[in-house]
Amino acid sequence: MSTSVSPALPERPTKDEIARLSPFDRLGPAAIRLVDSRDEAAAALGELLEHAVAGFDTESRPTFFPGEVSAGPHVVQFATADAAWVFQLHREECRETVARLLAAESLVKVGFGLDGDRDQILRRFGVEPAALVDLNQVFHRLGHGRSIGAKGAVALMFGRRLFKSKKLTTSNWAASLLSESQLVYAANDAFAAIRVCHALGLSEAELVEAARPPDPAPRPPRPRRPRTRRPRPQRPRRPHAPPDDGSPGAAQS
């Protein structure tokens, strides 16, 4: 990796240590914008595209049966350092705007555990999201395991505890009307990502490079075994008949 950033980060706090930390300073309802009209969607698009990097996450209604495929995402959220936008995808104007933001190469979108989000986005929108950076991969490159998650990263970078409610995580994100608690939860998932990203101090180029999967190690060439030819079995030769020279006694013994 060519990035010049290699911070000596402390060890990730344990689950018990995180539980004893002070709460992370989250965005309040006043800084969270629920996009529910075409004008608000257009305004959100313009404001977000003024930034180079934004926090990103999605929410989906949970599945309940084995083998059931999620119809999500149902909610997509973006955040800057001081505001967040929550889009409900049952609204056509939200789907159009979110698709444009996802396809925008000029906007780097950072979040945690985005492999599942990428698959759902491709299935829901039919577009491959551009400039999507999973911060789990960044922390893995910095020596902190494969899945630190937003909660672990906030504890590591700020010494604070990010509130994560299992009840809210598994709530109905496909509902036509989201509760204030759902809005705050969704917005702060994206907000935590952008705050952690800024704390890492990575430039755009370094951020994308740091999240790129490492090249697979080349396999050593297999030693070539000398080829040995098996001797072919010798077939018994048939005796040659004496040549017929055409004389009267040539056929007689």
C-alpha positions as CSV (number, residue, x, y, z in Angstrom):
1,M,0.0,0.0,0.0
2,S,1.4,3.4,-1.0
3,T,-0.4,5.5,1.5
4,S,1.8,7.6,3.7
5,V,-0.5,7.3,6.7
6,S,0.4,4.6,9.2
7,P,-0.9,5.9,12.6
8,A,0.1,4.0,15.7
9,L,-3.5,3.5,16.9
10,P,-4.0,2.0,20.3
11,E,-5.6,-1.4,20.7
12,R,-9.3,-1.7,20.2
13,P,-11.2,-1.5,23.5
14,T,-13.0,-4.7,24.6
15,K,-16.8,-4.9,24.8
16,D,-16.8,-4.3,28.5
17,E,-14.4,-1.3,28.2
18,I,-16.6,0.2,25.5
19,A,-19.7,-0.1,27.7
20,R,-18.0,2.0,30.4
21,L,-17.1,4.9,27.9
22,S,-19.0,8.2,27.8
23,P,-21.5,8.5,25.0
24,F,-20.5,9.7,21.6
25,D,-21.7,13.2,20.7
26,R,-24.4,12.3,18.1
27,L,-26.4,14.5,15.7
28,G,-29.7,15.6,17.1
29,P,-33.0,15.8,15.3
30,A,-32.4,19.4,14.3
31,A,-29.4,18.4,12.1
32,I,-31.2,15.5,10.5
33,R,-33.2,16.1,7.3
34,L,-35.8,13.6,6.2
35,V,-36.1,14.0,2.4
36,D,-39.8,13.7,1.5
37,S,-40.3,15.9,-1.5
38,R,-38.7,16.5,-5.0
39,D,-37.5,19.9,-4.0
40,E,-35.8,18.6,-0.8
41,A,-34.2,15.8,-2.9
42,A,-32.8,18.3,-5.3
43,A,-31.5,20.4,-2.5
44,A,-29.9,17.4,-0.8
45,L,-28.2,16.4,-4.0
46,G,-26.7,19.8,-4.5
47,E,-25.5,20.1,-0.9
48,L,-23.9,16.6,-0.8
49,L,-22.2,17.0,-4.2
50,E,-20.4,20.1,-2.8
51,H,-18.4,17.7,-0.5
52,A,-15.6,15.4,-1.5
53,V,-16.4,12.7,1.2
54,A,-19.7,11.8,3.0
55,G,-20.6,9.2,5.5
56,F,-22.9,6.5,4.1
57,D,-25.1,3.7,5.3
58,T,-28.3,1.8,4.6
59,E,-31.1,0.2,6.5
60,S,-33.4,-2.6,5.5
61,R,-36.5,-4.3,6.9
62,P,-35.3,-7.5,8.6
63,T,-36.0,-10.8,7.1
64,F,-37.8,-13.5,9.2
65,F,-37.5,-16.8,7.4
66,P,-34.6,-19.0,6.3
67,G,-33.7,-18.3,2.7
68,E,-35.8,-15.1,2.5
69,V,-34.1,-12.4,0.3
70,S,-34.2,-8.9,1.6
71,A,-36.1,-6.4,-0.6
72,G,-33.9,-3.6,0.8
73,P,-32.4,-1.2,1.2
74,H,-35.4,0.7,2.3
75,V,-33.5,3.6,3.8
76,V,-30.3,5.3,2.6
77,Q,-28.5,7.9,4.7
78,F,-25.6,10.3,4.0
79,A,-23.8,12.6,6.4
80,T,-21.3,15.4,6.5
81,A,-19.5,16.7,9.6
82,D,-22.6,18.7,10.7
83,A,-25.7,17.3,9.0
84,A,-27.3,14.2,7.7
85,W,-29.9,13.3,5.1
86,V,-32.2,10.3,5.3
87,F,-33.9,9.0,2.1
88,Q,-36.8,6.6,2.2
89,L,-36.7,4.6,-1.0
90,H,-40.5,4.0,-1.3
91,R,-40.5,7.6,-2.6
92,E,-39.6,7.9,-6.3
93,E,-37.8,11.3,-5.9
94,C,-35.6,9.7,-3.3
95,R,-34.7,6.7,-5.5
96,E,-33.7,9.0,-8.3
97,T,-31.5,11.2,-6.1
98,V,-29.9,8.3,-4.3
99,A,-29.0,6.6,-7.6
100,R,-27.3,9.8,-8.8
101,L,-25.3,10.1,-5.5
102,L,-24.3,6.4,-5.6
103,A,-23.1,6.8,-9.2
104,A,-21.2,10.0,-8.5
105,E,-17.4,9.3,-8.7
106,S,-16.7,12.8,-7.3
107,L,-18.3,11.9,-4.0
108,V,-16.4,9.3,-1.9
109,K,-18.9,7.5,0.3
110,V,-17.5,5.9,3.5
111,G,-19.1,3.5,5.8
112,F,-18.7,0.2,7.7
113,G,-19.5,-3.3,6.5
114,L,-20.6,-2.2,3.0
115,D,-20.3,-5.6,1.2
116,G,-24.0,-6.4,1.8
117,D,-25.0,-2.8,0.9
118,R,-23.1,-3.0,-2.4
119,D,-25.0,-6.2,-3.3
120,Q,-28.4,-4.8,-2.4
121,I,-27.7,-1.5,-4.2
122,L,-26.8,-3.3,-7.4
123,R,-30.0,-5.4,-7.1
124,R,-32.2,-2.5,-6.2
125,F,-30.9,0.2,-8.5
126,G,-29.1,-1.8,-11.2
127,V,-26.0,0.4,-10.8
128,E,-22.6,-0.3,-9.4
129,P,-21.9,2.3,-6.7
130,A,-18.9,4.4,-7.4
131,A,-16.3,5.6,-4.9
132,L,-17.7,3.4,-2.1
133,V,-15.1,2.8,0.7
134,D,-15.5,0.3,3.5
135,L,-13.7,1.6,6.6
136,N,-13.5,-1.9,7.9
137,Q,-10.9,-2.5,5.2
138,V,-9.0,0.6,6.1
139,F,-8.7,-0.5,9.7
140,H,-7.7,-3.9,8.6
141,R,-4.9,-2.4,6.6
142,L,-3.8,-0.6,9.8
143,G,-3.7,-3.9,11.7
144,H,-7.1,-3.9,13.5
145,G,-8.8,-7.1,12.3
146,R,-11.3,-7.5,9.5
147,S,-14.5,-6.1,11.0
148,I,-14.0,-3.4,13.6
149,G,-17.4,-1.8,12.9
150,A,-18.7,1.7,13.7
151,K,-18.9,1.1,17.4
152,G,-15.4,-0.3,17.7
153,A,-13.9,2.5,15.5
154,V,-15.6,5.3,17.5
155,A,-14.3,3.8,20.8
156,L,-10.8,3.4,19.3
157,M,-10.6,6.9,17.7
158,F,-12.5,9.0,20.2
159,G,-12.7,7.0,23.4
160,R,-16.5,7.2,23.2
161,R,-19.4,4.8,23.0
162,L,-21.6,4.9,20.0
163,F,-25.2,4.0,20.9
164,K,-26.4,0.9,18.9
165,S,-29.9,-0.4,19.7
166,K,-30.7,-4.0,18.6
167,K,-34.4,-3.0,18.8
168,L,-33.9,-0.2,16.4
169,T,-31.6,-2.2,14.1
170,T,-34.3,-4.8,13.6
171,S,-37.2,-2.3,13.4
172,N,-39.4,-1.9,10.4
173,W,-37.3,0.3,8.0
174,A,-39.9,-0.2,5.2
175,A,-42.5,1.7,7.2
176,S,-44.0,4.7,5.4
177,L,-43.4,6.9,8.5
178,L,-40.2,6.5,10.4
179,S,-40.0,7.3,14.1
180,E,-37.7,10.0,15.4
181,S,-35.6,7.3,17.1
182,Q,-35.2,5.6,13.8
183,L,-34.1,8.8,12.1
184,V,-31.6,9.6,14.8
185,Y,-30.2,6.0,14.7
186,A,-29.9,5.9,10.9
187,A,-28.4,9.4,10.6
188,N,-25.7,8.7,13.2
189,D,-24.5,5.5,11.5
190,A,-23.5,7.7,8.6
191,F,-22.3,10.5,10.8
192,A,-20.0,8.2,12.8
193,A,-18.4,7.0,9.6
194,I,-17.5,10.5,8.4
195,R,-16.2,11.5,11.8
196,V,-14.0,8.4,12.0
197,C,-12.8,9.1,8.4
198,H,-11.8,12.6,9.3
199,A,-10.1,11.4,12.5
200,L,-7.9,9.0,10.4
201,G,-6.6,12.0,8.5
202,L,-6.5,10.2,5.2
203,S,-6.7,12.2,1.9
204,E,-9.2,11.2,-0.8
205,A,-6.5,9.3,-2.7
206,E,-5.1,7.6,0.4
207,L,-8.6,6.7,1.6
208,V,-9.5,4.9,-1.6
209,E,-6.0,3.3,-1.8
210,A,-6.2,2.1,1.8
211,A,-9.6,0.4,1.2
212,R,-8.5,-1.3,-2.0
213,P,-8.2,-5.1,-1.4
214,P,-4.6,-6.2,-1.4
215,D,-3.3,-8.0,-4.4
216,P,-3.2,-11.7,-4.0
217,A,0.3,-13.1,-3.2
218,P,1.8,-14.7,-6.2
219,R,1.9,-18.5,-6.0
220,P,5.4,-20.0,-6.2
221,P,6.0,-21.9,-9.4
222,R,5.5,-25.6,-9.0
223,P,8.6,-27.7,-9.4
224,R,8.5,-29.5,-12.7
225,R,9.0,-33.2,-12.4
226,P,11.3,-34.8,-15.0
227,R,9.3,-36.7,-17.5
228,T,10.3,-40.3,-17.7
229,R,9.2,-42.3,-20.7
230,R,8.1,-45.8,-20.1
231,P,9.7,-48.4,-22.4
232,R,7.2,-49.7,-24.9
233,P,6.8,-53.4,-24.8
234,Q,8.5,-55.1,-27.8
235,R,6.1,-57.0,-30.0
236,P,7.5,-60.2,-31.5
237,R,8.3,-59.7,-35.1
238,R,6.6,-61.9,-37.7
239,P,9.0,-64.1,-39.8
240,H,9.3,-62.7,-43.3
241,A,8.2,-65.0,-46.1
242,P,11.0,-65.8,-48.6
243,P,10.7,-63.7,-51.7
244,D,9.0,-65.2,-54.6
245,D,11.4,-64.9,-57.5
246,G,9.0,-66.6,-60.0
247,S,11.2,-69.7,-60.5
248,P,9.5,-73.2,-60.6
249,G,11.2,-74.3,-57.4
250,A,10.9,-71.2,-55.4
251,A,7.8,-72.4,-53.6
252,Q,9.2,-75.9,-53.0
253,S,11.4,-76.7,-49.9
